[in-house]
């Protein structure tokens, strides 16, 4: 009897749960254009924006679809891997049912604490790529388009050498993710990922349509140029992280840059706390979606 691997199991389970209209082979039915992209802009809610509420026990990860719809009337959600309860099959089924019930798209999963993707040791890179696979499987099952990774690198690492390390790890991960149609994104969370020229070199070296950027919009800072970073990342962007509320004027400028580039997709609000989320939604509703 042929053994069924984890991806085949999840793919068949998805197909069974959604009826004969949905079929995905274990080899993957994804084309060469990368993850399927939305035809228009929309707003999502990054779970990290409410991390303190979850850690304080006010609600659980499994309630996120309801929170996004009932409390904020937002159409998409972005999970954080470290906030999941045990992701068993019934648990993931319930998430899918609730997302459908509240008409919320499960956009992506932000993956943390699964290893460094820019690691000098080959065995560590291999393990990091393996560690991320389960989140690729879960993203596929939930209908998400991508997982988000971090790529900081060792402090003061030679950039050319670090480029080799990161490319090796991401190629290994993409060998698993791309056939499933799941994108692998990097959010600029410090270190080498804050260097847009290094990031562009990495994307060109790996050269995979399922590999891209998840630009993190930040508050005004002399150390980080939001506009220039975003401009260089846009050709590779698989999403936007609207964090720490740039000024309204700066937000308008960044939105125009995205739209003029041809980017269409999700803008994930990651600003901390409910009032900041509501502020972000008002600004994005006004300048991104033209409401009000």
Secondary structure, 3 states (H helix, E strand, C coil): CCCCCHHHHHHHHHHHHHCCCCCCCCCCCCCCCCCCCCCCCEEEEEHHHHHHHHHCCCCCHHHHHHHHHHHHCCCEEEEEHHHCCCCCHHHHHHHHHHHHHCCCEEEEEECCCCCCCCCCCHHHHHHHHHHHHHHHHHHHHHCCCEEEECCCCCCCCCHHHHHHHHHHHHHHHHHHHHHHCCEEEEECCCHHHHCHHHHHHHHHHHCCCCEEEEEEECCCCCCCCHHHHHHHHHHHEEEEEECCCCCHHHHHHHHHHHHHHCCCCEEEECCCCHHHHHHHHHHHHHHCCCCC
